[in-house]
């Protein structure tokens, strides 16, 4: 694989957004798969939040704060091409999925939850907990190289399946799964489908209307550069009205400020899947990064990601570094995994040099360029990786 020439910054239109991420100027930021860079507007938004709290007190709810969740949800809907009113906000993906799962009944004849062994541990723990509600968890094992085969998922789906839940991009290996046939088969047998898109939205062009899952979840920490505290749940209008979450709260009520003691009357729109009081400061911090991603658009984000990950792969080959993540464009997410010797020590050495990346057991070090990354930074980070590997041999 030949390394292409460096693209001049003037020919990279996405670098127009780089000035809104000043922190990337002092480091080599290749960790957006785990913690995206902070937009300058996030700091400003949190200062505004605290100023509003201090200056307006209880009046802040009506004057400003109650508009924040809707504004953030609208930005997410734009990014994933979702129907208006289809996004609800939660503290994290685990809670977002728990709300969706609370809608399900696990009857003996249809009680299977099909997932993969390479899904993120937090949601796997959540699925395990469903066994006490009568669910049978079917984990699809990985093949060599931690690869999940879509055909294995398809083979596990039948009339006994209540839900198919899978990552879109696997967190460890960055494998991008083709889930359209999986979603289609789930619907054909009468099962629901749920996609964990945490590692895809913001780096893969996701169109939920075309993909057509019943649920899709994601969050703010990684590619969307929103920091911790914001997860989201997409619920397809196709199933929205017939679902009744058991994990709910006063903001899921049609009239929360009526303080009705029950029985519950669920909101007909997106608040149907809300629960307790929304976490306004987290949403304030998350909104700038997500808005920027929506401004850029999924197609442009994906195009640049493929170009820069392709550059990383070419340089890895040039330097003789083993690659553990997928090479083919159709099957790779936004991260390149390098199976270098002494990977944990290599990672620590690079972090000490202000190279932001991470290490995961079984796949080595992980590097993730993003829309604010320059071509020359890709070249520089690979030179640093090669030197660190040589130093730790």
C-alpha positions in Angstrom: 0.0 0.0 0.0 1.6 3.3 -1.2 1.3 6.4 1.0 -0.4 9.1 -1.0 1.1 12.6 -1.0 0.1 15.0 1.8 -3.1 16.9 0.9 -2.5 20.6 1.4 -4.7 22.1 4.2 -6.2 24.5 1.7 -7.7 21.4 -0.2 -9.3 20.0 3.0 -12.6 21.8 3.5 -13.3 20.2 6.9 -10.3 22.0 8.4 -12.5 25.1 8.4 -14.0 23.7 11.6 -10.6 23.0 13.2 -10.4 26.6 14.6 -13.3 25.7 16.9 -11.2 23.0 18.6 -8.2 25.0 19.9 -6.9 22.1 22.1 -5.8 20.1 19.0 -3.1 22.7 18.4 -1.0 21.6 21.4 -1.3 17.8 21.1 -1.5 15.1 18.4 -5.1 14.2 19.0 -5.8 10.6 17.8 -8.2 9.6 20.5 -11.6 10.7 19.2 -12.8 7.1 19.3 -12.6 7.3 23.1 -12.8 11.1 24.0 -13.2 13.7 21.3 -11.5 17.1 21.4 -13.4 19.8 23.3 -14.9 22.6 21.2 -14.3 26.1 22.5 -18.1 26.6 22.5 -18.5 23.8 25.2 -16.6 26.0 27.7 -18.7 29.0 26.8 -21.9 27.0 27.1 -21.1 25.8 30.6 -20.2 29.3 31.6 -23.5 30.5 30.3 -25.2 27.6 32.2 -23.7 28.6 35.5 -24.3 32.3 34.9 -27.9 31.6 34.1 -28.3 29.5 37.3 -26.7 32.2 39.4 -28.5 35.1 37.9 -31.9 33.7 37.1 -32.4 30.9 39.6 -35.6 28.9 39.2 -36.6 31.1 36.3 -33.8 29.5 34.3 -36.0 26.4 33.6 -38.7 28.3 31.8 -36.5 31.0 30.2 -33.7 28.7 28.8 -33.0 25.3 30.2 -36.2 23.5 29.0 -35.3 24.4 25.4 -31.9 22.7 25.6 -32.9 19.1 25.3 -35.0 19.8 22.2 -32.2 21.8 20.5 -29.7 19.0 21.1 -32.1 16.3 20.0 -32.8 18.2 16.8 -29.0 18.3 16.0 -28.8 14.6 16.5 -31.8 14.0 14.3 -30.2 16.1 11.6 -26.9 14.2 11.8 -28.5 10.7 11.6 -31.3 11.8 9.2 -34.0 10.8 11.7 -37.6 11.8 11.8 -38.4 14.9 14.0 -39.3 13.9 17.5 -37.7 10.5 17.4 -34.7 11.2 19.7 -34.8 11.1 23.5 -31.8 12.0 25.7 -30.3 10.0 28.6 -27.2 9.9 30.7 -25.4 7.3 28.6 -25.9 4.5 26.2 -26.5 1.9 28.9 -29.4 3.9 30.3 -30.7 4.6 26.8 -30.7 0.9 26.0 -32.2 0.1 29.4 -35.2 2.3 28.6 -35.7 0.5 25.3 -35.3 -2.9 26.9 -37.9 -2.0 29.5 -40.5 -2.0 26.7 -40.1 -5.7 26.0 -41.9 -8.8 27.3 -40.0 -12.0 27.2 -42.6 -14.7 26.6 -41.4 -18.3 26.6 -42.1 -18.7 22.9 -40.2 -15.4 22.0 -37.5 -14.7 24.6 -34.2 -14.6 22.8 -31.9 -11.6 22.7 -29.3 -12.0 20.0 -26.1 -10.0 20.4 -22.4 -10.4 19.8 -19.5 -11.2 22.0 -17.7 -8.1 20.7 -20.3 -5.6 21.8 -19.3 -3.1 24.5 -19.1 -4.8 28.0 -21.5 -2.3 29.6 -24.4 -3.4 27.3 -23.5 -7.0 27.6 -23.8 -6.7 31.3 -27.2 -5.1 30.8 -28.4 -8.0 28.6 -27.2 -10.5 31.1 -29.5 -8.9 33.7 -32.5 -9.7 31.4 -32.1 -13.4 32.2 -33.9 -12.8 35.5 -36.9 -11.5 33.4 -37.0 -14.7 31.4 -34.7 -13.7 28.5 -32.3 -16.1 26.8 -29.1 -14.3 25.7 -27.6 -15.6 22.5 -24.0 -14.2 22.0 -22.5 -14.6 18.6 -18.8 -15.5 19.0 -16.1 -13.8 17.1 -14.0 -15.6 14.5 -10.3 -15.1 14.1 -9.1 -11.5 14.6 -12.1 -10.7 16.7 -14.2 -10.5 13.5 -18.0 -10.9 13.7 -19.5 -12.4 10.6 -22.9 -10.9 9.6 -23.9 -14.4 8.4 -23.5 -15.7 11.9 -25.9 -13.0 13.2 -28.4 -13.8 10.5 -28.3 -17.5 11.2 -29.2 -16.9 14.9 -32.4 -14.9 14.2 -35.6 -16.9 14.1 -39.2 -16.8 15.4 -37.9 -17.2 19.0 -36.0 -13.9 18.8 -37.5 -10.9 20.7 -34.6 -8.5 20.0 -31.4 -8.4 17.9 -28.9 -6.0 19.5 -25.6 -5.3 17.8 -22.9 -2.7 17.6 -22.6 -0.9 14.3 -18.8 -0.5 14.6 -17.1 -2.8 17.1 -15.4 -0.8 19.8 -12.3 -3.0 20.1 -11.4 -3.8 16.5 -13.3 -1.0 14.6 -15.0 -3.5 12.3 -18.0 -1.9 10.6 -20.9 -4.4 10.3 -23.4 -4.4 7.5 -26.5 -4.5 9.6 -29.1 -3.7 7.0 -29.8 -7.5 6.3 -29.7 -8.2 10.0 -32.4 -5.5 10.7 -34.5 -6.7 7.8 -34.4 -10.3 9.0 -35.3 -9.3 12.5 -38.4 -7.5 11.2 -39.3 -10.4 8.9 -39.5 -12.8 11.9 -41.4 -10.3 14.1 -38.4 -9.3 16.3 -37.2 -5.8 17.2 -33.8 -4.5 16.4 -31.4 -2.2 18.3 -28.1 -0.8 17.0 -25.4 0.6 19.3 -24.0 3.3 17.0 -21.6 4.9 19.6 -18.6 4.1 17.4 -20.2 5.0 14.1 -22.3 8.2 14.3 -19.9 11.1 13.7 -17.5 9.0 11.6 -19.8 6.9 9.5 -22.7 8.3 7.4 -25.7 6.9 9.3 -29.2 7.2 7.8 -31.7 5.7 10.2 -34.5 5.9 7.7 -32.6 3.8 5.2 -31.1 1.4 7.8 -34.5 1.2 9.5 -33.7 -0.2 13.0 -36.4 0.0 15.7 -33.9 1.5 18.2 -30.5 3.1 17.8 -28.4 4.4 20.6 -25.3 6.6 20.8 -23.6 9.2 22.8 -21.5 12.3 23.1 -18.1 11.3 24.4 -16.4 10.0 21.3 -16.7 11.2 17.7 -19.3 13.8 18.6 -16.9 15.7 20.9 -19.5 16.4 23.5 -17.9 15.1 26.7 -19.5 12.6 29.1 -23.1 12.8 30.3 -25.2 12.6 27.1 -26.6 9.4 25.6 -29.5 9.3 23.1 -32.1 6.8 22.0 -33.7 6.8 18.6 -37.1 5.1 18.4 -38.6 4.5 15.0 -42.0 6.1 14.4 -43.0 2.6 13.1 -43.0 1.2 16.7 -43.1 4.4 18.8 -46.7 4.5 19.8 -47.0 0.8 20.7 -44.1 0.8 23.1 -44.6 1.4 26.8 -41.3 1.8 28.7 -41.3 0.5 32.3 -38.1 2.5 33.0 -39.8 5.9 33.1 -40.2 9.0 35.2 -42.0 12.3 35.6 -40.6 13.8 32.4 -42.1 10.9 30.5 -45.5 11.9 31.6 -47.7 13.9 29.2 -48.0 16.8 31.7 -45.0 16.5 34.1 -45.7 19.8 35.9 -49.2 18.6 36.8 -47.4 16.4 39.3 -50.0 13.6 38.7 -49.5 10.7 41.1 -50.7 8.2 38.5 -51.6 6.1 36.8 -48.9 7.1 34.2 -50.0 8.8 31.0 -47.0 8.6 28.7 -46.2 11.5 26.5 -47.1 10.9 22.8 -43.9 12.3 21.4 -40.2 12.0 22.1 -40.7 12.5 25.9 -42.4 9.1 26.0 -38.9 7.6 26.5 -37.6 10.2 29.0 -37.5 9.5 32.7 -36.2 11.8 35.4 -35.0 15.4 35.4 -32.8 16.1 32.3 -29.1 16.8 32.9 -28.9 20.3 31.5 -25.2 21.0 32.0 -24.2 17.8 30.2 -26.5 18.7 27.3 -25.1 22.2 27.2 -21.6 20.8 26.9 -22.6 18.2 24.3 -24.5 20.5 21.9 -21.6 22.4 20.2 -19.7 19.2 19.1 -22.8 17.5 17.9 -24.0 20.6 16.1 -20.6 20.9 14.3 -20.9 17.2 13.2 -24.4 17.9 11.9 -23.1 21.0 10.0 -20.3 18.9 8.4 -22.6 16.0 7.6 -22.1 12.3 7.7 -21.0 11.9 4.1 -18.2 14.4 4.4 -17.1 13.0 7.8 -17.0 9.5 6.4 -15.0 10.5 3.3 -12.3 12.2 5.3 -12.2 9.3 7.8 -11.6 6.8 5.0 -8.9 9.0 3.5 -6.9 9.4 6.8 -7.3 5.9 8.0 -6.1 4.7 4.6 -3.1 6.9 5.1 -2.4 5.4 8.5 -2.7 1.9 7.0 -0.2 2.7 4.2 2.3 4.1 6.7 1.9 1.1 9.0 2.8 -1.1 6.0 5.8 1.1 5.2 7.1 0.9 8.8 6.4 -2.8 9.1 3.7 -2.4 11.9 1.1 -5.1 12.1 -2.5 -4.0 11.6 -5.3 -5.6 13.6 -8.3 -3.6 12.4 -10.1 -4.1 9.1 -8.4 -2.8 5.9 -11.3 -2.8 3.4 -13.2 0.5 3.3 -16.6 -1.2 3.5 -15.7 -2.9 6.7 -13.7 -0.4 8.7 -14.8 2.3 11.2 -12.7 5.3 12.1 -10.0 3.6 14.1 -6.8 1.8 13.1 -5.4 -0.8 15.6 -1.7 -1.5 15.5 -0.6 -4.8 17.1 2.8 -3.5 18.2 5.0 -5.3 20.8 4.8 -4.0 24.3 1.7 -2.0 23.2 0.7 -0.8 26.7 4.2 0.6 27.3 4.2 2.2 23.8 0.9 3.8 24.6 2.2 5.2 27.9 5.3 6.6 26.3 3.3 8.3 23.6 0.8 9.8 26.0 3.7 11.3 27.9 4.7 13.0 24.7 1.3 14.6 24.2 0.2 12.0 21.6 -3.4 11.2 22.5 -4.3 7.6 21.7 -5.2 4.5 23.8 -4.4 0.8 24.3 -6.8 -2.1 24.5 -5.9 -5.7 25.4 -6.1 -8.0 22.4 -5.8 -5.3 19.7 -2.8 -3.1 20.7 -2.8 0.7 20.3 -5.7 2.5 18.7 -5.4 5.6 16.6 -8.3 7.7 15.4 -8.0 10.7 13.1 -11.0 13.0 12.9 -12.4 15.9 10.9 -10.0 18.3 12.6 -6.9 16.2 11.8 -4.3 17.4 9.2 -2.6 15.0 6.8 0.8 16.0 8.2 -0.3 15.1 11.7 -1.0 11.5 10.5 2.5 11.3 9.2 3.9 12.7 12.4 2.0 10.4 14.7 3.2 7.4 12.8 6.8 8.6 13.0 6.3 8.9 16.8 4.7 5.4 17.0 7.7 3.9 15.2 10.1 5.6 17.5 8.2 4.5 20.6 8.0 0.9 19.4 11.8 0.9 18.8 12.4 2.4 22.2 10.3 -0.3 23.9 11.7 -3.4 22.2 
